[in-house]
């Protein structure tokens, strides 16, 4: 015999969806709710300042999705003229590509340049609501739990993307939020060491090229 339970919609909670065509990726996952953490939308805003290629003649450092690599941002050495519309970046932003999230194209914008920086419109630009560093969001966005949410949220077969709400409705666990300052410092130090390694490697390669000219 089938048993039917009737509940008010106010009793369903945030993990239940009444529309059958929309799968809720948080369902059956061990993620905190709003009572055990902080909504990402309370920590950051999503910025959409666009610079257009037709109206801007300045040189820009242009970030493509392949330049964001598991937390680290590769900045092209030479700026150039815009060939398409881009989103404007600022020091301290965190960026994440909405396209194919399994590629883990997340990065922290850790440095300023003499020329302005912009990024592909495929990126979501996360900017802190206050003056605190949000570098701690890099490991959060790369965590297994969040990556599963993104994987289950994507729509489209050839160019799978997740939506703004899938990002903004994520909950940052209370423990992570409490440790955000230390984790942000750890991330920033790690990126600084990686940039130092890059400079050392490039200098060594130039030295070897001088020894072995073509």
C-alpha angles and dihedrals in degrees: 000000000000119000120213120200119196120204135172116251089243089064096053098081131209097297096064125085123192097197108086094206094060116072115206106222093201093062115112091006126124095239125135120252126226091276092060099043148001126282111245088230088065091056103041145022125220109238123210105177103153127202112199124218094221097054101038126070098173125114115255137187099237120208118204125192091260090060092068108078120177094310100328124103119214109206116201110245095228127046120222146179117290117259095182141011115290141185117247117242130205133197109274097030123131116215131198128181114236089204119088098344091195087078087070094223097175126135144169116230097228105163141051122222133198088246122056121260127226135173142210115280087239087079127089107219112216115198127182118251089218136022096277120114115257094195086115088072090070096074089037092057090044094049119117094244094053093042089055089052091053092046090054093043101055119112127197129051104230098032106022113196136171123223133246093252091055086060101039093049094058114116120225107215116245093241092053091047091051091050094043096113095053094043091049090052091049091051094048092049091049091052091048090053090049092052090050089052090051092053092047092049093048091050091050092049091052089050092052091046089056090052092047107037118183 
